[in-house]
Every structure is written in C-alpha cells, then in structure tokens.
Amino acid sequence: MTRPRIAVLGAGVTGVCASLELARRGHAVDLYDERVEAMTGASGNNEGKIHLGLVYARDPSMQSAQTMIQGAVHFLSCLRRWTDMRPDDLPLSTPYFYAVHEGTMASVEALEAHYRGCQRLLAEACASTGLAYLGRDRTLLVERLSRAEAAKVVSSDYCLAAFRTSERALDPRVLARRLRDALAATPRVRFIASAEVLRVAWTDRDRLRVTWRQNGVENTETYDHVANALWEGRLRIDGGLGLIPERPWLYRYKIGGWLPHQLGSTAVPSLTLVLGPFGDVVNLGDRGVYICWYPTGMIGSSGDMTPPKWETSLALADRRVILQQSYEELVKRCPALRSLRYMEREVDAKGGVIFAWGQTDIQAADSRLHTRHEIGIHSVRSYHSLNTGKYTMGPYLGYKTAERILGIS
C-alpha cells in the first residue's frame, strides 16, 4: 500500500507532536520551520502553565475551562507516546496560588464559584478518561486563604483575596529539549530547518503544493496532506487557499522571562494574578523563576493577517528593561520576590506571540480573549489548519491532528 505524503508546517509543540504521532504509526513526515531548531519560538518561551480553566472565569459557559481540562488530562499520556517521560520526570513548578487583584472583572465570590465548576469538570474528565492531571491528581484543590494566610503570599495593598490550588506549570524549555531529542531519534520525520513557508496551493490532481524559501532559494514539494501548525504565519497560508476567518483575531507580543535563582519550594510562590491585570510568577525550583506582568510585558498587538516581526525589532537590552519593569511591578504585589535580586546580565528575557480570536484586549470585560474553546483542527479536504489556543492543548491536538490525517477522527 502506498502511504500518503504528509507535510507539517511549523515545529512548535503541536506540529512536533503531530509529526511524532504520524511517525509512530509508520508514516514519513516532512516538518518545516523557519528556525534552525524545533520549539524555539512561543512553544519554548512561555510560563508553561498546564491550565485547568481557572483563568477563564469570564466564560460563563465553562466551555473554555472544559477545553483546557481536556488538554491537561491528556498532556502526559500523549507525551508518553513519544518520550519516556513519567510523572516524576516532569519539570514541574510548585502548585499555583491565585490572587484576586484590585479592579478585578469578577468578584471574589464569582471567581470562587467558577473554581468550584473547574473542580467538577476535572473530576468528570478524569472519571471518563481514566487519566489524571499530569499523571498525579484526579481532583483539583481550591482553598480560599484566610486574610492572615493571604498576607504571606501577596500584598493586601493590591490584592483582595487569594486561593491555594493544585494547578501547576512545567518548564517549557526542558520539554522542548525532550521533544527535540525525540525528533532526532525518529528517522521517519525529516526536519527541514530555516525554511520559510511562502504558500500552499492545490494542484490539478487535488494534492497540495508547498513552496518555501531556504537560504534564498525557492523550493516546492507536493503532498497528499498538509497540516498547517504555524503560529504567526498560519492565517497567511490559510488565506492563500481562500480560507479567510469569518471572525476577528488579535496577535499579541508579550515579554516574560526567567531569573536564574535556584529556589526552595517555599521561597517564592507560583502565583497568577487575576482577573484583569494578569501576572505570573512561576517557581521552577533549581531551574529558576519565570515572571511576566502583562500590563508591562504586552508590548504590541495586531489584527493583520501577518503580525509584525516583533522579535527581530526588539534588542535583548530592551527586552531586559521590560522584564525588569515587570519584576518591579510584581515585587509590589508578591513580597517574597524582594528576596531575589534582578541580575540584568543573567536574566533570560524572551518574547512570544499570542494568537486568539477577538478584537479587544483583556482589559475589556467583553473581550473574546477571555475564551479559548473555539480552537482545534479545521480541515478542508486534505488541508488541516491547527489553532492550538494555549500551550496546554499542544500534545493532545498534535495527537488528534495525526488521527484526522489518517481518517480516524
């Protein structure tokens, strides 16, 4: 039997996982990316949270929470298809606290009710799948702290309340290395690096022609299936096939990064500030601490088909300044951060593009950025466009993409 020729565009987490799953099932894959290495864009530069829906309290339907939980409970089981990672191998953060910031768009009581809904959804997902969150938990801890307990975590000058949860992040840099190693050990995947995908077009024979530029030279290959897992370039390639979204979208560029301090489990809390001026502090133990303060770190947005080249237009020194400003804002809200000195020459300040449906940013109460359930795989014949939505969904949607290509789902 002749196997189909398959191309995957974009070597972020979803594209890599789709390629590994197809290879696992005996298929050869050409994986294209404009970078020299896989998973060195947004997939390797984020807070790494494996979401249980807690931040999506502005979605009263609970569909965003349900979607994230589906990705979260499958996260490790999917990874174990392509790596030897077990629960104890995951480079996890300490469990998250959620702090309710002044000016919140949802009251403390409304947030608590939403968190109870997330608890129910996780329990249902684990019961129906037989899986556990990160191979560990079948229940979600949500515990409102007393005023005295909250004061040990966040400043009462800025925060109205705090909750202890069992949600976690993992270090995306470590996972990126493990998946790159899996790619290198998989001969059925041909990684075509430094390849800028220019366009995809249907041929007269109902196949798909991919055109890309590498080292200044244009090349073409023809495939039976193409999965478009590009991040910044996905809409542009879709548009070349006449697939224009019927809803508005927004690209955003956010600066965050890692401080190299080696931390104990109680030195600094893993913390998300909600619901309005978002911020994250992630205690990754001996791998350092990740920080991002959205009002400072979000430096650009665009509703164009292709967003600006923010990454190449911003020097490392500028990213470090933005990260330091974010750190100074977070210190005001998280007193434990005062124990960490911001060492400019040692911080790893990174930028990452965020894509979501909607036109207005998160400070608008009716912004569609507060939802993430309208994501997934959109297929037109043998062309498949992948909207991952959040990092949490990457492995699961990669697995489901492989099944879609092979006609299983």
N, C-alpha and C positions, 0 to 999 in steps of 0.2 A: 504494500500500500504506500502510495506517495504521500508524504506528510506535507502539510501546508508550510509555505514560507511565512515567517512571522517577524515583524519588527515592533519593537517597543521604543517609543521616543521619550527620553527623559529618564535619567538614572538617579532620581530621588527615591524615597523609601517605597512608594507604590510601584514605580517602574522596575526597581530592582527585585522586589518580592514577586511581581508578576512574572518576570523573566526566570527567576529561580524555580517557581512552581511549574512553569511550562517545561523547563529543562528536566525537572524531576519526573515529569510524565513522558519523557522521551523525545521532546521537540527541540529543535535548534532555534535559537533566537538571536537576532541582531539587536543589540541595545545601544542606542545613540545618546550621546550627551555632549554638550558644548565644553564641558570642563575636562580636565586631564584625569580626574578620578571621580568615581561614583560617590554620591551622597555627600558632596561638599558644598551644596547650596543650603536652602532653607531646611532640608531634612537633617542636616548636621548642626544647624545653628538656631536652636530654639530652647525653650525651657524644659522640653521633654516630658511634659505632664501627660499621663495616661488618664484622660478625662473620664469621670463618672457623672458628667452632666451638671455638676454643682454650679458652674458659672453661667448656665443658661436659664436663669430664673426669669428672664424677660420673655421666655417662650412658654405661655400658659398651656399649650397643647402637650407639653412634655416630650414632643417628638425629637427635639434636639438631644435631650438627655437620653432618651431611648436609643437613638442612633449611636451616640458616643459609647454607651454601655455595651452595645453590640460589638463595636470595635475593640473595646477594652477587654471584654471577657475572652475574645478570640486572639488577643495580641500575642500571648506567649505560645498558645497552641499552634498558631501559624508560624511563628519564628522557629519552633522546634521541627518544622518540616524541612528547614533549610540549614539550620545550625544545630549544635549540640547543647544549646543554652537550656538550663533548668532554672527553677525559681531562685535558687541561691546564687546563680551566675548573673542575674540581672543587676546592673549598676544603679540601684535604686536610691532615691532620696529618702530622707526622713518623712514621716507622714505630714500631710499639709494641715495647717491651720487656715481658716477663712476668717478674715477680719472685715467687718462692715464699716466702710468709710463714711465720713460725714458727707451729706449730699447724695446719699445712695438713691438709686432709682427704684429700689424695692425696700420696703420696711424690713426691720429685723424679723418681725413675725412672718411676713410673706416669704422671706428667704428660708426661715426655719421650716415652713410648710413645704416649700419646694424641695428642700433637702430630704424631708421625710418621703416625698414622692420618689426621689432618686434611690433611697434605701429600698423601697418597694420594687422598683424596676430592676435593680441589681439582683435582688433575691429571686425575682421571676426569671431573669436571664440565666442565672446560674442553675436554677432548677430545671429549666427547659433544655439547656445545652449539656449539663453535667460538668461544666467548666467552672473555674474560679478566677477571680480577678488577679492577674499576674501569677496564677498558679497558687495563690495563697488564701484569698478571702472570698467567702460566699455571702458575706454581709458587709454593709457599709456602716462604719461608725460615724455618727454625727452627735456631738455632745456640746451643748452651749456652755461656755465657761462662765464661772462667777465673775463679778466685777474685779475681785482681787486676782483671780487667775488670769483674766484677760490683760490686766495691767503688767503682767510679767512677759507678755508676748508683744503687745502693741501699745502705743501711746493713746491714752484717753483723750488727748487734745485733738486727735484726728479720727479716732475710731469709736463707734457706738457699741460694738459688741464683737465677740469672737467665738468661733466654733472649732473644736478639735475634730478632725476627720481621719479616715484611713486611706484617703486618696494619695497617690504618690506620683512622682516623676522618675524618669530614668535619665542617665547621661546619654544624650543622643550621639555624642562623639564616639563613645565606646561601642554603641550599637552599629554606628556607621562602619567602624573598623571590622566588626564581626561579619557584617553583610558583604563588605568588600572582599574579605577573605573567602567567604562562601562563593562569590562570583569567580574569584581567581581559581578556585578549585572545581569549577563547573565548566568543562570544555564545551558543552553544548551552547553556552552563551558567549557570543562574540561581542566584546565591548568595543564600540567604535568611539574613541575619545576625541576631544577637540573638534567635534562635528556639530556645526550649527545647522539645524534643520531649517531649510528655506521654505519648503512647501510639500504638500501631499496632493496628488491628483488621481482621479480614476482613469484607468486605461480603457481602451475599447473592449477589452476582454473581461471587464468587471473586476480587475485587480487594481492594486494601488501602487503608484509610483512615488517613492520618497526621493526628494532632491535635497542634498546637503552640501555644505561648504567645509572643506578641511584643508588647512594650510593654503588658503587662497584658491583652491581648485574645486569646482563644482562636480559632484558625482551623483549618480542615480542608481537605485535598485528597485526592483518590482517585487511586491509581496502579495500573498493571499489575505493576510490580516495585518492591520496596523493598530496598535494601541497607543494613543496619544496621552502620555503621562507627564508631559511638560508642565512646568509650573508657570513661569512668566509668559511662555510662548504658546500655551495651549489654545487660547482663543484665536490667535492669529492663524494658526494652522487649521483650526476648525473653520474659520471664516473663508479660507481659500477653497474649501469644499462647499461653500454656501451655507454652512451651519452657524448662523448668527444667533446668539442668545436672544430670547424674547424678553428678558428681564435685565435690569441694570446691574452692573458689577462695580466693584471697587478693589483696586490693588493698593496695598499699603506697604510701606517700608519701615521696619522697626529695628532700632538698635538695642541690643542687650549684650550680655557677655559674662565671662567667668572671671572671678577673682581667685588667685591661686592658693588661698589659705586652706590648710588641712584642718577640718573641723571635727569636733566630737558631736555626738547625736543631740546634745542639749545646748551646744554653744550658740547656735543661731537657728531659729525656727524656719522650716519650709512654710511659706506664707503666700497666700493670694489675697489681695485687697479688692473688695467688690463693694458696690455694683455701680460703677461709673468710672472714676479714675483708677483704672486697673493697675496693679503692680504685682510683681512676683519676686520672691526670694526663695531660692532652692538650695537646701543644704545637701550636697552630694558627698559629704564625708571627706575622705582623703583626696577626692577629685576636685575639691574646691566648692565655691558657691556661685550660683548663677543669679544675676539680678536684672530686672527690667522695670522701669517705671514708665508706663505707657504715655502719659502726657508729655514727657520729655523725649522719650525714645522714638515715638512715632513722628518721623521727620518728612514724610512725603505720602501723597495719595494721588491716584489717577484712575479715571474712568475710561481711558483709552484702550483700544484693542491690545496694544502692546505697551507696557509701562515704561517709564524712563529707565535708563541704566544707572540706577541709584548707586549700586555697589561700586562701579568704577569711577563715579564722580565724587566720591567721598573718601578723603585720605584717612589713613589709620589714625593720625593725630586728631582729626576731627571726630572720629568715632570714639576715641578715648575720652575726649572732652565731654561728649554727650553721655557716655557711660558714667563718668564721674558726677555729672549733674544729676543723673538718675540715682546714683548712690547717695548723694547728699539729701535728696528728697526722701528716699527710703529710710535713711537714718532717723529722720524726724518721726517716722511712723513705727519703726521697728527698733527699739532702743538697743537690742543685742548687737545690731550691726556696728555700733560705736566701738566694739572691741576689735573690729577689722580695719586695718589701715589700707586706704586706697593707694596701691603702688602702681603708678601710671605706666612704668616701663614693663610691668609684668602682667597686666590685665590682658585678657583676650576679648577685645571689643569686636563684636560681629553684627552684621546686618542680615535681615531676612525679609523676603517678600511674603505678604499675607494676601490671599485671594478670598473674596467672599461675595455673595450676591447682596446687592443693596447699593444705595447712593449716598447715604448719610453715615457719618462716623458714629462710634459707640456712645458719644455723649448725648445723642438724640434718643429719647426714650422709645421712639417708634422705629429705630434703625433695624433693618433686617440683618445687620451684623450680629444681632443677639440671637440668631438662629443658625443652625448648621445641619438641619436634616435634609435640605434639598441638595444632596450631593450624590455621588455614586458614578455609575457607568452609563453613558448614553451611547447606544450603538445604532449605526446606520449601515445595514448590510454587514460588511466585514471591517468596518472602521469603528473604533471604540474610543470615545473621549472620556477621560477619567478626572473627576473632580473629587480630590481626596477630602477637602474640607479642613481636617485637622490631622496632625501627626498621629494621633491615636488610631485613626482609621487606616493607616498605610498598609500594614501587613494583611489585614482582612480584605481590603479592597484589591490588593495585589493578587491574593488567592482567588477572589471572586472574578477578577478580570481573566485569569487563566481559564477558569471554568466557562466564562462567557465565550471566549475564543474557541474553546473546544466543544461548544454547543451543549454544555452540561446545565447551564443556567442562563 
